[in-house]
Amino acid sequence: MAAEAESETGLVFHPMEQFKIEPLFGEGPIHWYTITNQTLWMGIAVLVIFLLLVVGTSRRALVPSRIQSIGELAYGFVYKMVEDVAGKEGVKYFPYVMTLFMFIVVANFLGLIPTSFSTTSHIAVTVVMALMVFVGVTILGFVKHGIGFLKLFWVSSAPLALRPVLAIIEVISYFVRPVSHSIRLAGNIMAGHAVIEVFAAFAAILAIAPLSMLGIVAMYGMDMLVAFVQAYVFTILTCVYLKDALHPAH
């Protein structure tokens, strides 16, 4: 029935097809060593970051070029974020936080290029980054504070009778962190791209083509904002978790 309806209206679209991972060379099953479209665009993201932060700032000048200005703005933006949220002690971990932010924001914007592939729309990518943050800050917390890191789960300011219950809630919320951290990024990026695909499919219908094109422009602008905001949210949450590892007491 669905196939007949599609043939009658001429409207056939599969908004989730754009997220399909395919081998870059040839066909067949995908193994861990297979070079895919996702591998390609992750590599391009790394190359863009290298060109921006290394090549673009190699000839630093008192009057910066446009590329140098972008690199310096990104550096200052993330540095201030780390310092404000995690404190002076958290600045030593700035390179890792900067790497996370740059990869996510560049990958998000690359995904907005027509016919490109959005790597951060896949939970497999975002969950690895979230788990790296989760495991990293947990190890850091125990290394710096030992058993004292468990103070993070003990709300000493609450009434004594409520503290055990709150401790259970804190433990659960702590282990849910990598789930929410990863799903938020992947879900928002995937949703925006899927909606654009739906609007693009309706552009084939002459009667509503102008409205469809207007919707595409509006959603594309929204996705540009989401691309930056989601990179910011992922990064600032990383700083919050880092702060908890450095200063675990409530």
C-alpha positions as CSV (number, residue, x, y, z in Angstrom):
1,M,0.0,0.0,0.0
2,A,2.8,2.4,0.9
3,A,4.6,1.7,-2.4
4,E,1.3,2.3,-4.4
5,A,0.8,5.6,-2.6
6,E,4.3,6.7,-3.3
7,S,3.9,5.8,-7.0
8,E,0.7,7.8,-7.2
9,T,2.0,11.0,-5.6
10,G,5.5,10.8,-6.9
11,L,6.7,11.7,-3.4
12,V,9.4,9.3,-2.3
13,F,11.8,10.2,0.5
14,H,13.7,8.5,3.2
15,P,15.0,11.1,5.6
16,M,17.2,8.6,7.6
17,E,19.0,7.3,4.4
18,Q,21.5,10.2,4.7
19,F,22.8,8.7,8.0
20,K,23.7,5.3,6.4
21,I,27.3,4.3,6.8
22,E,28.7,2.8,3.6
23,P,32.2,1.6,2.5
24,L,34.1,4.3,0.7
25,F,35.6,1.8,-1.8
26,G,33.5,-1.1,-3.2
27,E,30.7,-2.8,-1.5
28,G,30.2,-5.5,1.1
29,P,30.1,-5.8,4.9
30,I,31.7,-3.2,7.1
31,H,34.4,-4.3,9.4
32,W,36.3,-2.2,12.0
33,Y,39.1,-1.6,9.5
34,T,36.8,-0.6,6.6
35,I,37.2,2.9,5.3
36,T,33.7,4.4,5.2
37,N,32.0,7.7,4.4
38,Q,32.1,8.4,8.1
39,T,35.9,7.8,8.2
40,L,36.4,10.2,5.4
41,W,34.5,13.1,7.0
42,M,36.1,12.5,10.4
43,G,39.4,12.7,8.6
44,I,38.3,15.9,6.9
45,A,37.3,17.4,10.2
46,V,40.7,16.7,11.7
47,L,42.4,18.2,8.6
48,V,40.3,21.3,8.8
49,I,41.3,21.7,12.5
50,F,44.9,21.2,11.7
51,L,44.8,23.8,8.9
52,L,43.0,26.3,11.1
53,L,45.0,26.0,14.4
54,V,48.4,24.9,13.1
55,V,48.9,26.1,9.6
56,G,46.6,29.1,9.9
57,T,48.5,30.4,13.0
58,S,52.0,29.4,12.0
59,R,52.7,32.9,10.7
60,R,51.3,34.9,13.6
61,A,51.2,38.6,13.2
62,L,50.3,41.6,15.3
63,V,47.5,42.3,12.9
64,P,46.0,38.8,12.5
65,S,44.7,37.4,9.3
66,R,41.1,36.0,9.2
67,I,42.2,32.5,9.8
68,Q,44.4,33.5,12.7
69,S,41.5,35.6,14.2
70,I,39.2,32.5,14.0
71,G,41.8,30.4,15.7
72,E,42.5,32.9,18.4
73,L,38.8,33.4,19.1
74,A,38.2,29.7,19.4
75,Y,41.2,29.4,21.8
76,G,40.1,32.3,23.9
77,F,36.5,31.2,24.0
78,V,37.3,27.6,25.2
79,Y,40.1,28.8,27.6
80,K,37.7,31.2,29.4
81,M,35.1,28.5,29.6
82,V,37.4,26.1,31.2
83,E,38.8,28.7,33.6
84,D,35.3,30.0,34.6
85,V,33.7,26.6,35.2
86,A,36.6,24.4,36.4
87,G,38.8,27.1,37.9
88,K,42.5,27.8,37.6
89,E,43.2,24.1,38.4
90,G,41.2,23.0,35.5
91,V,43.3,25.0,33.0
92,K,45.9,22.3,32.7
93,Y,43.3,20.1,31.0
94,F,42.5,22.8,28.5
95,P,44.1,21.0,25.5
96,Y,41.8,18.1,25.9
97,V,38.7,20.2,26.2
98,M,39.8,22.4,23.3
99,T,40.3,19.3,21.1
100,L,36.8,18.1,22.0
101,F,35.2,21.4,21.2
102,M,37.0,21.9,17.9
103,F,36.3,18.4,16.6
104,I,32.6,18.6,17.5
105,V,32.0,22.1,16.1
106,V,33.9,21.5,12.9
107,A,32.2,18.1,12.3
108,N,28.8,19.7,13.0
109,F,29.4,22.4,10.4
110,L,30.9,20.1,7.8
111,G,27.7,18.0,8.1
112,L,25.8,21.0,6.8
113,I,27.6,20.9,3.5
114,P,25.3,19.4,0.8
115,T,26.1,15.7,0.1
116,S,28.4,15.6,3.1
117,F,28.1,13.1,6.0
118,S,27.3,14.2,9.6
119,T,29.6,12.2,11.8
120,T,28.2,13.6,15.1
121,S,24.7,12.4,14.2
122,H,25.9,8.8,15.1
123,I,25.6,7.7,18.7
124,A,28.7,5.5,18.1
125,V,30.8,8.6,17.7
126,T,29.3,10.7,20.5
127,V,29.2,7.9,23.0
128,V,32.9,7.3,22.6
129,M,33.6,10.9,23.3
130,A,31.2,10.9,26.3
131,L,32.7,7.8,27.7
132,M,36.2,9.2,27.4
133,V,35.1,12.2,29.4
134,F,33.3,10.0,32.0
135,V,36.1,7.6,32.5
136,G,38.8,10.3,32.4
137,V,37.2,12.5,35.1
138,T,36.3,9.5,37.3
139,I,40.0,8.3,37.2
140,L,41.1,11.9,37.8
141,G,38.8,12.3,40.8
142,F,40.1,9.1,42.5
143,V,43.8,9.9,41.7
144,K,43.5,13.4,43.2
145,H,41.3,12.7,46.1
146,G,41.3,8.9,46.7
147,I,38.3,7.7,48.6
148,G,37.4,11.4,49.2
149,F,36.1,11.6,45.7
150,L,33.0,9.8,47.0
151,K,32.1,13.1,48.7
152,L,30.6,14.0,45.4
153,F,27.7,11.7,46.1
154,W,27.2,12.7,49.8
155,V,25.1,15.9,50.0
156,S,26.3,17.2,53.4
157,S,24.1,20.3,53.3
158,A,20.9,18.2,53.3
159,P,19.2,16.8,56.4
160,L,20.8,13.7,57.7
161,A,17.8,11.5,57.1
162,L,17.7,12.4,53.4
163,R,21.4,12.0,52.7
164,P,21.3,8.2,52.0
165,V,18.4,8.7,49.5
166,L,20.1,11.6,47.9
167,A,23.3,9.6,47.6
168,I,21.5,6.9,45.7
169,I,20.1,9.5,43.3
170,E,23.5,11.2,42.9
171,V,25.1,7.8,42.0
172,I,22.4,7.0,39.4
173,S,22.6,10.5,37.9
174,Y,26.4,10.2,37.8
175,F,26.3,6.9,35.8
176,V,23.7,8.3,33.5
177,R,26.0,11.2,32.5
178,P,27.6,9.5,29.5
179,V,24.1,8.5,28.2
180,S,22.7,12.0,28.3
181,H,26.0,13.6,27.2
182,S,26.1,11.5,24.0
183,I,22.4,11.3,23.1
184,R,21.8,15.0,23.4
185,L,24.5,15.8,20.7
186,A,23.6,12.9,18.3
187,G,19.8,13.4,18.7
188,N,19.8,17.2,18.0
189,I,22.1,16.9,15.0
190,M,20.2,13.9,13.5
191,A,16.8,15.6,14.0
192,G,17.8,18.8,12.3
193,H,19.2,17.0,9.2
194,A,16.1,14.7,9.0
195,V,13.7,17.7,9.0
196,I,15.7,19.4,6.2
197,E,15.4,16.2,4.2
198,V,11.6,16.2,4.7
199,F,11.3,19.8,3.6
200,A,13.5,19.1,0.6
201,A,11.2,16.2,-0.5
202,F,8.1,18.4,-0.4
203,A,9.9,20.9,-2.7
204,A,9.1,18.5,-5.6
205,I,5.4,19.4,-5.2
206,L,4.9,22.6,-7.2
207,A,1.9,23.8,-5.1
208,I,3.9,23.9,-1.9
209,A,7.4,24.3,-3.3
210,P,7.8,28.0,-2.1
211,L,6.8,27.1,1.4
212,S,9.1,24.1,1.3
213,M,12.0,26.2,0.2
214,L,11.3,28.7,3.0
215,G,11.2,25.9,5.5
216,I,14.6,24.6,4.2
217,V,16.2,28.0,4.6
218,A,14.8,28.4,8.1
219,M,15.8,25.0,9.2
220,Y,19.3,25.4,7.7
221,G,19.7,28.6,9.7
222,M,18.5,26.8,12.8
223,D,20.9,23.9,12.2
224,M,23.8,26.4,11.9
225,L,22.9,27.6,15.4
226,V,22.4,24.1,16.7
227,A,25.8,23.1,15.3
228,F,27.5,25.6,17.5
229,V,25.2,25.4,20.5
230,Q,25.5,21.6,20.8
231,A,29.3,21.8,20.6
232,Y,29.2,24.4,23.4
233,V,26.8,22.3,25.5
234,F,29.0,19.2,25.2
235,T,32.1,21.2,26.1
236,I,30.6,23.1,29.0
237,L,29.2,19.8,30.5
238,T,32.7,18.4,30.2
239,C,34.0,21.4,32.2
240,V,31.3,20.8,34.8
241,Y,32.3,17.1,35.1
242,L,35.9,18.2,35.3
243,K,35.1,20.6,38.1
244,D,33.3,17.8,40.0
245,A,36.5,15.7,39.7
246,L,38.7,18.5,41.0
247,H,36.3,19.7,43.7
248,P,34.0,16.8,44.6
249,A,32.5,18.1,47.9
250,H,29.0,19.4,47.7
